């Protein structure tokens, strides 16, 4: 299990750094305003974290998925949309 965690951590770190480098290369304005890139990375990480937590909720529920499981997932998504602000709130409204 330790090997899997170590490999996952390396992959996640490499993906994060590669994505940041790719984005910075293709959007030169971010080189002038690195805070925008950092903000985008934080919002992206928040989305991934929420997705993982929602998936784990459903996996743990197994065949016993009920309205409480759906409510918990919807609440996690709502909180993520509010934390990310702006366009994410509009996206949440469209989903709703």
N, CA, C and O atoms as CSV, one atom per row, in Angstrom:
chain,resi,resn,atom,element,x,y,z
A,1,UNK,N,N,0.831,-1.199,0.000
A,1,UNK,CA,C,0.000,0.000,0.000
A,1,UNK,C,C,0.867,1.251,0.000
A,1,UNK,O,O,0.513,2.260,-0.609
A,2,UNK,N,N,1.996,1.180,0.681
A,2,UNK,CA,C,2.877,2.334,0.740
A,2,UNK,C,C,3.389,2.710,-0.647
A,2,UNK,O,O,3.515,3.890,-0.975
A,3,UNK,N,N,3.679,1.709,-1.444
A,3,UNK,CA,C,4.173,1.941,-2.790
A,3,UNK,C,C,3.119,2.667,-3.638
A,3,UNK,O,O,3.452,3.558,-4.419
A,4,UNK,N,N,1.850,2.280,-3.477
A,4,UNK,CA,C,0.775,2.928,-4.219
A,4,UNK,C,C,0.653,4.393,-3.812
A,4,UNK,O,O,0.496,5.263,-4.668
A,5,UNK,N,N,0.724,4.670,-2.521
A,5,UNK,CA,C,0.606,6.047,-2.036
A,5,UNK,C,C,1.769,6.891,-2.549
A,5,UNK,O,O,1.582,8.036,-2.959
A,6,UNK,N,N,2.950,6.326,-2.523
A,6,UNK,CA,C,4.136,7.044,-2.990
A,6,UNK,C,C,4.029,7.343,-4.488
A,6,UNK,O,O,4.331,8.452,-4.930
A,7,UNK,N,N,3.602,6.353,-5.256
A,7,UNK,CA,C,3.434,6.536,-6.696
A,7,UNK,C,C,2.351,7.562,-6.993
A,7,UNK,O,O,2.510,8.397,-7.883
A,8,UNK,N,N,1.252,7.502,-6.251
A,8,UNK,CA,C,0.163,8.461,-6.447
A,8,UNK,C,C,0.615,9.876,-6.133
A,8,UNK,O,O,0.268,10.816,-6.848
A,9,UNK,N,N,1.385,10.028,-5.068
A,9,UNK,CA,C,1.886,11.350,-4.686
A,9,UNK,C,C,2.822,11.907,-5.748
A,9,UNK,O,O,2.750,13.090,-6.082
A,10,UNK,N,N,3.701,11.063,-6.281
A,10,UNK,CA,C,4.605,11.502,-7.346
A,10,UNK,C,C,3.826,11.899,-8.593
A,10,UNK,O,O,4.117,12.922,-9.212
A,11,UNK,N,N,2.840,11.094,-8.960
A,11,UNK,CA,C,2.036,11.387,-10.147
A,11,UNK,C,C,1.274,12.693,-9.971
A,11,UNK,O,O,1.234,13.521,-10.881
A,12,UNK,N,N,0.668,12.878,-8.798
A,12,UNK,CA,C,-0.103,14.096,-8.534
A,12,UNK,C,C,0.804,15.323,-8.564
A,12,UNK,O,O,0.452,16.342,-9.157
A,13,UNK,N,N,1.957,15.227,-7.933
A,13,UNK,CA,C,2.901,16.345,-7.934
A,13,UNK,C,C,3.390,16.677,-9.330
A,13,UNK,O,O,3.471,17.844,-9.712
A,14,UNK,N,N,3.716,15.632,-10.092
A,14,UNK,CA,C,4.166,15.846,-11.467
A,14,UNK,C,C,3.084,16.462,-12.337
A,14,UNK,O,O,3.356,17.339,-13.156
A,15,UNK,N,N,1.861,15.998,-12.153
A,15,UNK,CA,C,0.739,16.543,-12.913
A,15,UNK,C,C,0.504,18.007,-12.555
A,15,UNK,O,O,0.266,18.837,-13.433
A,16,UNK,N,N,0.570,18.316,-11.277
A,16,UNK,CA,C,0.359,19.686,-10.823
A,16,UNK,C,C,1.433,20.619,-11.382
A,16,UNK,O,O,1.117,21.687,-11.908
A,17,UNK,N,N,2.687,20.223,-11.272
A,17,UNK,CA,C,3.776,21.057,-11.789
A,17,UNK,C,C,3.727,21.160,-13.312
A,17,UNK,O,O,3.942,22.233,-13.875
A,18,UNK,N,N,3.443,20.042,-13.970
A,18,UNK,CA,C,3.336,20.066,-15.430
A,18,UNK,C,C,2.195,20.950,-15.908
A,18,UNK,O,O,2.339,21.696,-16.876
A,19,UNK,N,N,1.056,20.861,-15.221
A,19,UNK,CA,C,-0.085,21.707,-15.580
A,19,UNK,C,C,0.209,23.179,-15.370
A,19,UNK,O,O,-0.174,24.013,-16.191
A,20,UNK,N,N,0.884,23.506,-14.281
A,20,UNK,CA,C,1.244,24.902,-14.014
A,20,UNK,C,C,2.215,25.416,-15.075
A,20,UNK,O,O,2.067,26.538,-15.558
A,21,UNK,N,N,3.206,24.601,-15.439
A,21,UNK,CA,C,4.171,25.004,-16.461
A,21,UNK,C,C,3.488,25.181,-17.817
A,21,UNK,O,O,3.745,26.158,-18.521
A,22,UNK,N,N,2.625,24.246,-18.179
A,22,UNK,CA,C,1.907,24.315,-19.453
A,22,UNK,C,C,1.037,25.569,-19.516
A,22,UNK,O,O,1.035,26.283,-20.519
A,23,UNK,N,N,0.301,25.829,-18.439
A,23,UNK,CA,C,-0.578,26.996,-18.402
A,23,UNK,C,C,0.226,28.287,-18.477
A,23,UNK,O,O,-0.148,29.208,-19.203
A,24,UNK,N,N,1.315,28.361,-17.743
A,24,UNK,CA,C,2.151,29.566,-17.756
A,24,UNK,C,C,2.750,29.791,-19.133
A,24,UNK,O,O,2.855,30.933,-19.581
A,25,UNK,N,N,3.142,28.725,-19.808
A,25,UNK,CA,C,3.723,28.843,-21.135
A,25,UNK,C,C,2.697,29.350,-22.145
A,25,UNK,O,O,3.014,30.209,-22.967
A,26,UNK,N,N,1.481,28.830,-22.092
A,26,UNK,CA,C,0.469,29.189,-23.087
A,26,UNK,C,C,-0.254,30.502,-22.785
A,26,UNK,O,O,-0.898,31.063,-23.672
A,27,UNK,N,N,-0.161,30.994,-21.569
A,27,UNK,CA,C,-0.804,32.257,-21.200
A,27,UNK,C,C,0.245,33.182,-20.617
A,27,UNK,O,O,0.421,33.228,-19.400
A,28,UNK,N,N,0.953,33.929,-21.478
A,28,UNK,CA,C,2.056,34.768,-21.007
A,28,UNK,C,C,1.625,35.832,-20.000
A,28,UNK,O,O,2.448,36.295,-19.210
A,29,UNK,N,N,0.348,36.228,-20.012
A,29,UNK,CA,C,-0.105,37.235,-19.049
A,29,UNK,C,C,-0.007,36.718,-17.608
A,29,UNK,O,O,0.073,37.503,-16.663
A,30,UNK,N,N,-0.015,35.401,-17.453
A,30,UNK,CA,C,0.104,34.839,-16.112
A,30,UNK,C,C,1.520,34.975,-15.567
A,30,UNK,O,O,1.733,34.924,-14.355
A,31,UNK,N,N,2.480,35.145,-16.458
A,31,UNK,CA,C,3.852,35.364,-15.993
A,31,UNK,C,C,3.956,36.718,-15.302
A,31,UNK,O,O,4.771,36.904,-14.399
A,32,UNK,N,N,3.122,37.663,-15.736
A,32,UNK,CA,C,3.130,38.994,-15.121
A,32,UNK,C,C,2.316,39.012,-13.835
A,32,UNK,O,O,2.610,39.791,-12.928
A,33,UNK,N,N,1.309,38.173,-13.745
A,33,UNK,CA,C,0.419,38.090,-12.574
A,33,UNK,C,C,0.370,36.651,-12.058
A,33,UNK,O,O,-0.620,35.956,-12.284
A,34,UNK,N,N,1.408,36.198,-11.376
A,34,UNK,CA,C,1.415,34.806,-10.907
A,34,UNK,C,C,0.327,34.500,-9.880
A,34,UNK,O,O,-0.011,33.335,-9.673
A,35,UNK,N,N,-0.224,35.523,-9.237
A,35,UNK,CA,C,-1.307,35.273,-8.279
A,35,UNK,C,C,-2.533,34.698,-8.972
A,35,UNK,O,O,-3.266,33.909,-8.375
A,36,UNK,N,N,-2.766,35.084,-10.226
A,36,UNK,CA,C,-3.890,34.527,-10.973
A,36,UNK,C,C,-3.693,33.037,-11.209
A,36,UNK,O,O,-4.635,32.253,-11.091
A,37,UNK,N,N,-2.463,32.649,-11.544
A,37,UNK,CA,C,-2.163,31.232,-11.752
A,37,UNK,C,C,-2.341,30.462,-10.449
A,37,UNK,O,O,-2.912,29.371,-10.442
A,38,UNK,N,N,-1.858,31.022,-9.355
A,38,UNK,CA,C,-2.004,30.362,-8.064
A,38,UNK,C,C,-3.475,30.210,-7.691
A,38,UNK,O,O,-3.888,29.166,-7.187
A,39,UNK,N,N,-4.266,31.254,-7.941
A,39,UNK,CA,C,-5.701,31.184,-7.661
A,39,UNK,C,C,-6.391,30.112,-8.486
A,39,UNK,O,O,-7.253,29.389,-7.986
A,40,UNK,N,N,-6.008,30.013,-9.755
A,40,UNK,CA,C,-6.595,28.990,-10.621
A,40,UNK,C,C,-6.213,27.596,-10.138
A,40,UNK,O,O,-7.031,26.677,-10.182
A,41,UNK,N,N,-4.979,27.436,-9.680
A,41,UNK,CA,C,-4.544,26.136,-9.177
A,41,UNK,C,C,-5.302,25.765,-7.905
A,41,UNK,O,O,-5.682,24.609,-7.721
A,42,UNK,N,N,-5.519,26.734,-7.041
A,42,UNK,CA,C,-6.253,26.473,-5.800
A,42,UNK,C,C,-7.685,26.051,-6.116
A,42,UNK,O,O,-8.204,25.106,-5.521
A,43,UNK,N,N,-8.324,26.755,-7.056
A,43,UNK,CA,C,-9.695,26.390,-7.438
A,43,UNK,C,C,-9.734,24.999,-8.056
A,43,UNK,O,O,-10.651,24.225,-7.779
A,44,UNK,N,N,-8.751,24.674,-8.888
A,44,UNK,CA,C,-8.695,23.345,-9.493
A,44,UNK,C,C,-8.499,22.244,-8.462
A,44,UNK,O,O,-9.137,21.193,-8.533
A,45,UNK,N,N,-7.618,22.491,-7.508
A,45,UNK,CA,C,-7.384,21.511,-6.442
A,45,UNK,C,C,-8.645,21.326,-5.614
A,45,UNK,O,O,-8.966,20.209,-5.207
A,46,UNK,N,N,-9.365,22.422,-5.362
A,46,UNK,CA,C,-10.620,22.342,-4.608
A,46,UNK,C,C,-11.640,21.467,-5.357
A,46,UNK,O,O,-12.354,20.673,-4.745
A,47,UNK,N,N,-11.696,21.622,-6.682
A,47,UNK,CA,C,-12.612,20.807,-7.489
A,47,UNK,C,C,-12.246,19.328,-7.423
A,47,UNK,O,O,-13.117,18.475,-7.251
A,48,UNK,N,N,-10.966,19.031,-7.559
A,48,UNK,CA,C,-10.519,17.635,-7.516
A,48,UNK,C,C,-10.797,17.034,-6.145
A,48,UNK,O,O,-11.287,15.909,-6.043
A,49,UNK,N,N,-10.486,17.781,-5.094
A,49,UNK,CA,C,-10.722,17.289,-3.728
A,49,UNK,C,C,-12.199,16.979,-3.519
A,49,UNK,O,O,-12.549,15.945,-2.951
A,50,UNK,N,N,-13.066,17.883,-3.983
A,50,UNK,CA,C,-14.502,17.666,-3.836
A,50,UNK,C,C,-14.952,16.435,-4.598
A,50,UNK,O,O,-15.744,15.644,-4.086
A,51,UNK,N,N,-14.457,16.264,-5.815
A,51,UNK,CA,C,-14.813,15.092,-6.605
A,51,UNK,C,C,-14.376,13.797,-5.945
A,51,UNK,O,O,-15.114,12.812,-5.950
A,52,UNK,N,N,-13.182,13.795,-5.380
A,52,UNK,CA,C,-12.681,12.597,-4.702
A,52,UNK,C,C,-13.530,12.289,-3.473
A,52,UNK,O,O,-13.877,11.133,-3.233
A,53,UNK,N,N,-13.865,13.315,-2.696
A,53,UNK,CA,C,-14.688,13.102,-1.508
A,53,UNK,C,C,-16.085,12.604,-1.868
A,53,UNK,O,O,-16.630,11.733,-1.190
A,54,UNK,N,N,-16.665,13.160,-2.941
A,54,UNK,CA,C,-17.986,12.708,-3.379
A,54,UNK,C,C,-17.925,11.252,-3.833
A,54,UNK,O,O,-18.797,10.454,-3.488
A,55,UNK,N,N,-16.898,10.909,-4.605
A,55,UNK,CA,C,-16.754,9.534,-5.073
A,55,UNK,C,C,-16.581,8.582,-3.892
A,55,UNK,O,O,-17.145,7.488,-3.880
A,56,UNK,N,N,-15.799,9.005,-2.900
A,56,UNK,CA,C,-15.607,8.122,-1.743
A,56,UNK,C,C,-16.904,7.947,-0.959
A,56,UNK,O,O,-17.152,6.877,-0.403
A,57,UNK,N,N,-17.732,8.990,-0.909
A,57,UNK,CA,C,-19.041,8.856,-0.252
A,57,UNK,C,C,-19.881,7.778,-0.928
A,57,UNK,O,O,-20.478,6.934,-0.259
A,58,UNK,N,N,-19.922,7.812,-2.246
A,58,UNK,CA,C,-20.723,6.838,-2.991
A,58,UNK,C,C,-20.113,5.435,-2.915
A,58,UNK,O,O,-20.841,4.444,-2.845
A,59,UNK,N,N,-18.796,5.351,-2.928
A,59,UNK,CA,C,-18.152,4.038,-2.831
A,59,UNK,C,C,-18.420,3.424,-1.462
A,59,UNK,O,O,-18.726,2.236,-1.355
A,60,UNK,N,N,-18.302,4.248,-0.405
A,60,UNK,CA,C,-18.568,3.737,0.941
A,60,UNK,C,C,-20.014,3.296,1.103
A,60,UNK,O,O,-20.299,2.343,1.829
A,61,UNK,N,N,-20.930,3.988,0.429
A,61,UNK,CA,C,-22.350,3.647,0.545
A,61,UNK,C,C,-22.636,2.303,-0.134
A,61,UNK,O,O,-23.541,1.578,0.280
A,62,UNK,N,N,-21.875,1.977,-1.162
A,62,UNK,CA,C,-22.058,0.700,-1.864
A,62,UNK,C,C,-23.444,0.588,-2.465
A,62,UNK,O,O,-23.865,1.456,-3.229
A,63,UNK,N,N,-24.155,-0.472,-2.127
A,63,UNK,CA,C,-25.506,-0.681,-2.636
A,63,UNK,C,C,-26.561,0.043,-1.815
A,63,UNK,O,O,-27.742,0.010,-2.161
A,64,UNK,N,N,-26.153,0.697,-0.737
A,64,UNK,CA,C,-27.095,1.393,0.148
A,64,UNK,C,C,-27.143,2.896,-0.112
A,64,UNK,O,O,-27.282,3.679,0.827
A,65,UNK,N,N,-27.030,3.306,-1.365
A,65,UNK,CA,C,-27.093,4.725,-1.705
A,65,UNK,C,C,-28.513,5.207,-1.471
A,65,UNK,O,O,-29.468,4.636,-1.998
A,66,UNK,N,N,-28.646,6.261,-0.677
A,66,UNK,CA,C,-29.967,6.794,-0.353
A,66,UNK,C,C,-29.958,8.312,-0.469
A,66,UNK,O,O,-28.987,8.892,-0.956
A,67,UNK,N,N,-31.016,8.947,-0.032
A,67,UNK,CA,C,-31.127,10.396,-0.163
A,67,UNK,C,C,-30.078,11.126,0.674
A,67,UNK,O,O,-29.665,12.227,0.309
A,68,UNK,N,N,-29.644,10.543,1.775
A,68,UNK,CA,C,-28.611,11.187,2.590
A,68,UNK,C,C,-27.277,11.233,1.847
A,68,UNK,O,O,-26.540,12.213,1.950
A,69,UNK,N,N,-26.971,10.181,1.105
A,69,UNK,CA,C,-25.740,10.152,0.314
A,69,UNK,C,C,-25.784,11.231,-0.755
A,69,UNK,O,O,-24.803,11.947,-0.955
A,70,UNK,N,N,-26.919,11.354,-1.446
A,70,UNK,CA,C,-27.071,12.375,-2.483
A,70,UNK,C,C,-27.013,13.775,-1.870
A,70,UNK,O,O,-26.422,14.687,-2.449
A,71,UNK,N,N,-27.626,13.940,-0.704
A,71,UNK,CA,C,-27.624,15.244,-0.041
A,71,UNK,C,C,-26.197,15.641,0.345
A,71,UNK,O,O,-25.800,16.791,0.156
A,72,UNK,N,N,-25.427,14.692,0.884
A,72,UNK,CA,C,-24.045,14.984,1.272
A,72,UNK,C,C,-23.211,15.374,0.052
A,72,UNK,O,O,-22.407,16.303,0.125
A,73,UNK,N,N,-23.395,14.675,-1.063
A,73,UNK,CA,C,-22.654,14.988,-2.289
A,73,UNK,C,C,-23.049,16.365,-2.822
A,73,UNK,O,O,-22.190,17.150,-3.224
A,74,UNK,N,N,-24.339,16.650,-2.825
A,74,UNK,CA,C,-24.807,17.954,-3.302
A,74,UNK,C,C,-24.296,19.076,-2.403
A,74,UNK,O,O,-23.938,20.150,-2.887
A,75,UNK,N,N,-24.262,18.828,-1.106
A,75,UNK,CA,C,-23.773,19.840,-0.170
A,75,UNK,C,C,-22.280,20.097,-0.384
A,75,UNK,O,O,-21.835,21.244,-0.334
A,76,UNK,N,N,-21.506,19.033,-0.623
A,76,UNK,CA,C,-20.071,19.207,-0.902
A,76,UNK,C,C,-19.876,20.047,-2.162
A,76,UNK,O,O,-19.030,20.940,-2.202
A,77,UNK,N,N,-20.681,19.744,-3.199
A,77,UNK,CA,C,-20.557,20.484,-4.450
A,77,UNK,C,C,-20.952,21.951,-4.257
A,77,UNK,O,O,-20.289,22.846,-4.780
A,78,UNK,N,N,-22.019,22.196,-3.514
A,78,UNK,CA,C,-22.470,23.558,-3.240
A,78,UNK,C,C,-21.380,24.354,-2.521
A,78,UNK,O,O,-21.098,25.497,-2.882
A,79,UNK,N,N,-20.775,23.747,-1.507
A,79,UNK,CA,C,-19.724,24.431,-0.753
A,79,UNK,C,C,-18.516,24.742,-1.635
A,79,UNK,O,O,-17.908,25.805,-1.506
A,80,UNK,N,N,-18.168,23.815,-2.532
A,80,UNK,CA,C,-17.057,24.051,-3.441
A,80,UNK,C,C,-17.371,25.184,-4.412
A,80,UNK,O,O,-16.521,26.039,-4.663
A,81,UNK,N,N,-18.591,25.198,-4.961
A,81,UNK,CA,C,-18.973,26.275,-5.868
A,81,UNK,C,C,-18.917,27.631,-5.161
A,81,UNK,O,O,-18.432,28.608,-5.732
A,82,UNK,N,N,-19.407,27.695,-3.934
A,82,UNK,CA,C,-19.379,28.954,-3.181
A,82,UNK,C,C,-17.952,29.385,-2.875
A,82,UNK,O,O,-17.630,30.568,-2.972
A,83,UNK,N,N,-17.098,28.440,-2.508
A,83,UNK,CA,C,-15.709,28.769,-2.188
A,83,UNK,C,C,-14.952,29.248,-3.429
A,83,UNK,O,O,-14.111,30.142,-3.335
A,84,UNK,N,N,-15.248,28.656,-4.589
A,84,UNK,CA,C,-14.563,29.054,-5.817
A,84,UNK,C,C,-15.122,30.350,-6.395
A,84,UNK,O,O,-14.425,31.041,-7.137
A,85,UNK,N,N,-16.365,30.689,-6.068
A,85,UNK,CA,C,-16.948,31.967,-6.461
A,85,UNK,C,C,-17.239,32.105,-7.945
A,85,UNK,O,O,-17.112,31.161,-8.724
A,86,UNK,N,N,-17.633,33.317,-8.304
A,86,UNK,CA,C,-17.858,33.758,-9.672
A,86,UNK,C,C,-18.478,32.768,-10.627
A,86,UNK,O,O,-19.629,32.368,-10.447
A,87,UNK,N,N,-17.725,32.361,-11.655
A,87,UNK,CA,C,-18.260,31.460,-12.672
A,87,UNK,C,C,-18.732,30.118,-12.110
A,87,UNK,O,O,-19.629,29.485,-12.666
A,88,UNK,N,N,-18.126,29.695,-11.015
A,88,UNK,CA,C,-18.534,28.421,-10.416
A,88,UNK,C,C,-19.939,28.518,-9.838
A,88,UNK,O,O,-20.708,27.559,-9.902
A,89,UNK,N,N,-20.274,29.673,-9.275
A,89,UNK,CA,C,-21.636,29.855,-8.748
A,89,UNK,C,C,-22.632,29.816,-9.906
A,89,UNK,O,O,-23.693,29.203,-9.789
A,90,UNK,N,N,-22.302,30.456,-11.007
A,90,UNK,CA,C,-23.193,30.432,-12.179
A,90,UNK,C,C,-23.324,29.002,-12.705
A,90,UNK,O,O,-24.415,28.586,-13.094
A,91,UNK,N,N,-22.230,28.254,-12.720
A,91,UNK,CA,C,-22.280,26.855,-13.156
A,91,UNK,C,C,-23.186,26.045,-12.228
A,91,UNK,O,O,-23.964,25.211,-12.690
A,92,UNK,N,N,-23.084,26.289,-10.927
A,92,UNK,CA,C,-23.946,25.613,-9.961
A,92,UNK,C,C,-25.401,25.943,-10.182
A,92,UNK,O,O,-26.264,25.077,-10.039
A,93,UNK,N,N,-25.690,27.206,-10.535
A,93,UNK,CA,C,-27.065,27.591,-10.825
A,93,UNK,C,C,-27.598,26.861,-12.051
A,93,UNK,O,O,-28.758,26.451,-12.087
A,94,UNK,N,N,-26.737,26.703,-13.057
A,94,UNK,CA,C,-27.172,25.981,-14.252
A,94,UNK,C,C,-27.415,24.506,-13.931
A,94,UNK,O,O,-28.361,23.909,-14.445
A,95,UNK,N,N,-26.564,23.913,-13.082
A,95,UNK,CA,C,-26.783,22.509,-12.674
A,95,UNK,C,C,-28.090,22.373,-11.925
A,95,UNK,O,O,-28.824,21.402,-12.108
A,96,UNK,N,N,-28.381,23.358,-11.072
A,96,UNK,CA,C,-29.588,23.316,-10.250
A,96,UNK,C,C,-30.817,23.482,-11.101
A,96,UNK,O,O,-31.933,23.473,-10.582
